[in-house]
């Protein structure tokens, strides 16, 4: 994740980004700069500059009248971003194969172990998950590709949170992360690319099914988890 380096601006950036990705600020919600500044004990300048970074990442939109709105995505937007991320991360995995050291491969295996041990801590799982994918992207040695993948990953994080709240353990048990590490260890570029793309496509299919089930089931027949997921999807900005 690329972001600001100044202390006050970084504090505003980290706070706003976490609120958006966790669903604290819902899609379509306006962000009042002075309110954020007051909450953080800052002037408006670092908040304004932090919002510019978030706009570049696609998490907020700054309108012509300087009004700032949290980006609201439709289901088709989510689908498009998943497809883009799968294609780009596949390229990164293919390129990374020849650059991975034994130490890096060991680190990737350790991160998979840690993901599988996170039984109920969604935030921790997402943090480790981001580190896992970022490490592969870094090893591609393609900084522009890495930056674009980071931007897409940030846009999808609210939907991953929804998925883990309702189907977290199934995702961990059936995860393709360990298969991906095995493919990388084989130094097979094509296998690494196909395995990573399959992993992301599978995650998209699960989330797509979840959202559509929450959208179409009669209210009286929704399970508790689906009712929770429907509310979370609304909070993260999906259209109905």
One Martini backbone bead per residue (centre of mass of N, CA, C, O) as a GRO file, in nm:
protein
  240
    1UNK     BB    1   0.093   0.038   0.025
    2UNK     BB    2   0.041   0.363  -0.075
    3UNK     BB    3   0.143   0.670   0.098
    4UNK     BB    4   0.184   0.887   0.320
    5UNK     BB    5   0.455   1.036   0.537
    6UNK     BB    6   0.330   1.231   0.702
    7UNK     BB    7   0.211   1.224   1.010
    8UNK     BB    8  -0.072   1.366   0.995
    9UNK     BB    9  -0.153   1.252   0.720
   10UNK     BB   10  -0.124   0.955   0.800
   11UNK     BB   11  -0.336   0.952   1.021
   12UNK     BB   12  -0.572   1.027   0.835
   13UNK     BB   13  -0.539   0.802   0.630
   14UNK     BB   14  -0.563   0.555   0.817
   15UNK     BB   15  -0.840   0.621   0.930
   16UNK     BB   16  -1.004   0.643   0.666
   17UNK     BB   17  -0.933   0.370   0.544
   18UNK     BB   18  -1.043   0.192   0.773
   19UNK     BB   19  -1.336   0.297   0.763
   20UNK     BB   20  -1.391   0.209   0.473
   21UNK     BB   21  -1.300  -0.100   0.482
   22UNK     BB   22  -1.497  -0.165   0.743
   23UNK     BB   23  -1.776   0.021   0.701
   24UNK     BB   24  -1.792   0.290   0.863
   25UNK     BB   25  -1.789   0.399   0.568
   26UNK     BB   26  -2.015   0.427   0.337
   27UNK     BB   27  -2.132   0.408   0.042
   28UNK     BB   28  -2.204   0.755  -0.035
   29UNK     BB   29  -2.067   0.892   0.192
   30UNK     BB   30  -1.993   1.175   0.338
   31UNK     BB   31  -1.697   1.381   0.395
   32UNK     BB   32  -1.609   1.583   0.667
   33UNK     BB   33  -1.327   1.743   0.723
   34UNK     BB   34  -1.374   1.890   0.997
   35UNK     BB   35  -1.467   1.642   1.155
   36UNK     BB   36  -1.207   1.481   1.124
   37UNK     BB   37  -1.016   1.689   1.243
   38UNK     BB   38  -1.150   1.701   1.522
   39UNK     BB   39  -1.124   1.398   1.592
   40UNK     BB   40  -0.790   1.407   1.548
   41UNK     BB   41  -0.656   1.692   1.607
   42UNK     BB   42  -0.661   1.856   1.331
   43UNK     BB   43  -0.621   1.994   1.052
   44UNK     BB   44  -0.740   2.015   0.723
   45UNK     BB   45  -0.488   1.961   0.550
   46UNK     BB   46  -0.421   1.655   0.607
   47UNK     BB   47  -0.703   1.559   0.524
   48UNK     BB   48  -0.702   1.659   0.235
   49UNK     BB   49  -0.444   1.501   0.148
   50UNK     BB   50  -0.551   1.219   0.218
   51UNK     BB   51  -0.792   1.228   0.016
   52UNK     BB   52  -0.618   1.233  -0.238
   53UNK     BB   53  -0.505   0.949  -0.202
   54UNK     BB   54  -0.783   0.804  -0.192
   55UNK     BB   55  -0.866   0.893  -0.474
   56UNK     BB   56  -0.631   0.749  -0.626
   57UNK     BB   57  -0.747   0.461  -0.507
   58UNK     BB   58  -1.082   0.482  -0.523
   59UNK     BB   59  -1.232   0.542  -0.230
   60UNK     BB   60  -1.282   0.836  -0.337
   61UNK     BB   61  -1.473   1.133  -0.425
   62UNK     BB   62  -1.401   1.446  -0.586
   63UNK     BB   63  -1.580   1.709  -0.634
   64UNK     BB   64  -1.619   2.021  -0.776
   65UNK     BB   65  -1.724   2.125  -0.473
   66UNK     BB   66  -1.536   1.938  -0.270
   67UNK     BB   67  -1.692   1.697  -0.234
   68UNK     BB   68  -1.684   1.397  -0.033
   69UNK     BB   69  -1.707   1.050  -0.146
   70UNK     BB   70  -1.775   0.738  -0.100
   71UNK     BB   71  -1.731   0.476  -0.276
   72UNK     BB   72  -1.976   0.323  -0.498
   73UNK     BB   73  -2.049  -0.010  -0.573
   74UNK     BB   74  -2.128  -0.239  -0.791
   75UNK     BB   75  -2.143  -0.560  -0.885
   76UNK     BB   76  -1.993  -0.506  -1.153
   77UNK     BB   77  -1.750  -0.373  -1.025
   78UNK     BB   78  -1.656  -0.615  -0.864
   79UNK     BB   79  -1.617  -0.804  -1.101
   80UNK     BB   80  -1.408  -0.634  -1.255
   81UNK     BB   81  -1.191  -0.623  -1.030
   82UNK     BB   82  -1.144  -0.924  -1.005
   83UNK     BB   83  -1.052  -0.970  -1.296
   84UNK     BB   84  -0.813  -0.774  -1.285
   85UNK     BB   85  -0.665  -0.898  -1.046
   86UNK     BB   86  -0.622  -1.180  -1.161
   87UNK     BB   87  -0.454  -1.095  -1.406
   88UNK     BB   88  -0.227  -0.932  -1.256
   89UNK     BB   89  -0.141  -1.148  -1.045
   90UNK     BB   90  -0.060  -1.355  -1.253
   91UNK     BB   91   0.175  -1.192  -1.365
   92UNK     BB   92   0.328  -1.166  -1.098
   93UNK     BB   93   0.372  -1.469  -1.047
   94UNK     BB   94   0.529  -1.531  -1.303
   95UNK     BB   95   0.762  -1.322  -1.240
   96UNK     BB   96   0.842  -1.427  -0.943
   97UNK     BB   97   0.962  -1.714  -0.967
   98UNK     BB   98   1.273  -1.620  -1.037
   99UNK     BB   99   1.296  -1.433  -0.749
  100UNK     BB  100   1.269  -1.649  -0.536
  101UNK     BB  101   1.363  -1.718  -0.229
  102UNK     BB  102   1.382  -1.935   0.026
  103UNK     BB  103   1.295  -1.722   0.236
  104UNK     BB  104   1.033  -1.633   0.093
  105UNK     BB  105   0.897  -1.911   0.082
  106UNK     BB  106   0.893  -1.945   0.388
  107UNK     BB  107   0.718  -1.697   0.443
  108UNK     BB  108   0.469  -1.789   0.285
  109UNK     BB  109   0.417  -2.044   0.452
  110UNK     BB  110   0.379  -1.897   0.722
  111UNK     BB  111   0.133  -1.726   0.633
  112UNK     BB  112  -0.053  -1.965   0.586
  113UNK     BB  113  -0.048  -2.070   0.874
  114UNK     BB  114  -0.168  -1.807   0.996
  115UNK     BB  115  -0.433  -1.806   0.843
  116UNK     BB  116  -0.528  -2.095   0.949
  117UNK     BB  117  -0.523  -1.983   1.265
  118UNK     BB  118  -0.755  -1.774   1.196
  119UNK     BB  119  -1.071  -1.821   1.314
  120UNK     BB  120  -1.199  -1.498   1.403
  121UNK     BB  121  -0.985  -1.281   1.284
  122UNK     BB  122  -1.040  -1.079   1.030
  123UNK     BB  123  -0.823  -0.855   1.041
  124UNK     BB  124  -0.578  -1.046   1.060
  125UNK     BB  125  -0.628  -1.207   0.803
  126UNK     BB  126  -0.614  -0.964   0.609
  127UNK     BB  127  -0.327  -0.879   0.678
  128UNK     BB  128  -0.189  -1.144   0.593
  129UNK     BB  129  -0.307  -1.161   0.309
  130UNK     BB  130  -0.176  -0.900   0.207
  131UNK     BB  131   0.115  -0.987   0.255
  132UNK     BB  132   0.119  -1.229   0.071
  133UNK     BB  133   0.047  -1.084  -0.198
  134UNK     BB  134   0.263  -0.859  -0.181
  135UNK     BB  135   0.513  -1.042  -0.189
  136UNK     BB  136   0.468  -1.142  -0.474
  137UNK     BB  137   0.459  -0.867  -0.615
  138UNK     BB  138   0.742  -0.773  -0.536
  139UNK     BB  139   0.887  -1.020  -0.689
  140UNK     BB  140   0.825  -0.906  -0.980
  141UNK     BB  141   0.954  -0.618  -1.024
  142UNK     BB  142   0.670  -0.433  -1.066
  143UNK     BB  143   0.565  -0.136  -0.957
  144UNK     BB  144   0.311  -0.072  -1.128
  145UNK     BB  145   0.168  -0.335  -1.081
  146UNK     BB  146   0.164  -0.322  -0.773
  147UNK     BB  147  -0.001  -0.058  -0.745
  148UNK     BB  148  -0.259  -0.161  -0.890
  149UNK     BB  149  -0.317  -0.402  -0.705
  150UNK     BB  150  -0.350  -0.238  -0.445
  151UNK     BB  151  -0.595  -0.076  -0.540
  152UNK     BB  152  -0.783  -0.320  -0.590
  153UNK     BB  153  -0.766  -0.448  -0.308
  154UNK     BB  154  -0.890  -0.212  -0.151
  155UNK     BB  155  -1.170  -0.220  -0.297
  156UNK     BB  156  -1.227  -0.534  -0.192
  157UNK     BB  157  -1.213  -0.560   0.120
  158UNK     BB  158  -1.514  -0.536   0.213
  159UNK     BB  159  -1.595  -0.811   0.070
  160UNK     BB  160  -1.408  -0.993   0.234
  161UNK     BB  161  -1.536  -0.933   0.504
  162UNK     BB  162  -1.813  -1.046   0.442
  163UNK     BB  163  -1.719  -1.334   0.378
  164UNK     BB  164  -1.577  -1.398   0.656
  165UNK     BB  165  -1.822  -1.362   0.841
  166UNK     BB  166  -1.988  -1.611   0.691
  167UNK     BB  167  -1.718  -1.800   0.545
  168UNK     BB  168  -1.433  -1.826   0.675
  169UNK     BB  169  -1.362  -2.131   0.732
  170UNK     BB  170  -1.406  -2.240   0.449
  171UNK     BB  171  -1.187  -2.067   0.318
  172UNK     BB  172  -0.947  -2.176   0.483
  173UNK     BB  173  -0.973  -2.481   0.410
  174UNK     BB  174  -0.994  -2.410   0.072
  175UNK     BB  175  -0.744  -2.282   0.016
  176UNK     BB  176  -0.492  -2.177  -0.241
  177UNK     BB  177  -0.226  -2.089  -0.102
  178UNK     BB  178  -0.068  -2.357  -0.082
  179UNK     BB  179  -0.072  -2.418  -0.385
  180UNK     BB  180   0.085  -2.166  -0.464
  181UNK     BB  181   0.346  -2.229  -0.317
  182UNK     BB  182   0.400  -2.491  -0.471
  183UNK     BB  183   0.421  -2.357  -0.750
  184UNK     BB  184   0.659  -2.170  -0.679
  185UNK     BB  185   0.859  -2.402  -0.599
  186UNK     BB  186   0.856  -2.518  -0.905
  187UNK     BB  187   0.913  -2.287  -1.111
  188UNK     BB  188   0.616  -2.239  -1.252
  189UNK     BB  189   0.473  -1.992  -1.420
  190UNK     BB  190   0.202  -2.108  -1.525
  191UNK     BB  191   0.106  -2.238  -1.261
  192UNK     BB  192   0.110  -1.983  -1.089
  193UNK     BB  193  -0.093  -1.820  -1.253
  194UNK     BB  194  -0.332  -2.022  -1.251
  195UNK     BB  195  -0.359  -2.050  -0.941
  196UNK     BB  196  -0.414  -1.752  -0.875
  197UNK     BB  197  -0.657  -1.709  -1.061
  198UNK     BB  198  -0.831  -1.931  -0.932
  199UNK     BB  199  -0.843  -1.813  -0.650
  200UNK     BB  200  -0.986  -1.543  -0.729
  201UNK     BB  201  -1.228  -1.664  -0.878
  202UNK     BB  202  -1.339  -1.820  -0.638
  203UNK     BB  203  -1.387  -1.579  -0.452
  204UNK     BB  204  -1.586  -1.438  -0.638
  205UNK     BB  205  -1.802  -1.662  -0.658
  206UNK     BB  206  -1.870  -1.663  -0.357
  207UNK     BB  207  -1.953  -1.364  -0.330
  208UNK     BB  208  -2.165  -1.355  -0.552
  209UNK     BB  209  -2.351  -1.567  -0.426
  210UNK     BB  210  -2.397  -1.429  -0.156
  211UNK     BB  211  -2.523  -1.164  -0.258
  212UNK     BB  212  -2.758  -1.295  -0.424
  213UNK     BB  213  -2.889  -1.442  -0.189
  214UNK     BB  214  -2.942  -1.188  -0.015
  215UNK     BB  215  -3.123  -1.052  -0.245
  216UNK     BB  216  -3.348  -1.306  -0.304
  217UNK     BB  217  -3.434  -1.384  -0.039
  218UNK     BB  218  -3.662  -1.415   0.174
  219UNK     BB  219  -3.675  -1.277   0.478
  220UNK     BB  220  -3.786  -1.540   0.636
  221UNK     BB  221  -3.530  -1.730   0.495
  222UNK     BB  222  -3.302  -1.603   0.630
  223UNK     BB  223  -3.021  -1.627   0.760
  224UNK     BB  224  -2.821  -1.485   0.983
  225UNK     BB  225  -2.572  -1.461   0.794
  226UNK     BB  226  -2.722  -1.333   0.553
  227UNK     BB  227  -2.830  -1.087   0.698
  228UNK     BB  228  -2.552  -0.982   0.771
  229UNK     BB  229  -2.438  -0.966   0.480
  230UNK     BB  230  -2.642  -0.767   0.366
  231UNK     BB  231  -2.566  -0.533   0.552
  232UNK     BB  232  -2.264  -0.527   0.471
  233UNK     BB  233  -2.305  -0.470   0.173
  234UNK     BB  234  -2.442  -0.203   0.207
  235UNK     BB  235  -2.207  -0.066   0.363
  236UNK     BB  236  -1.994  -0.121   0.113
  237UNK     BB  237  -2.182  -0.031  -0.163
  238UNK     BB  238  -2.393  -0.202  -0.280
  239UNK     BB  239  -2.623  -0.278  -0.500
  240UNK     BB  240  -2.991  -0.364  -0.553
   0.00000   0.00000   0.00000
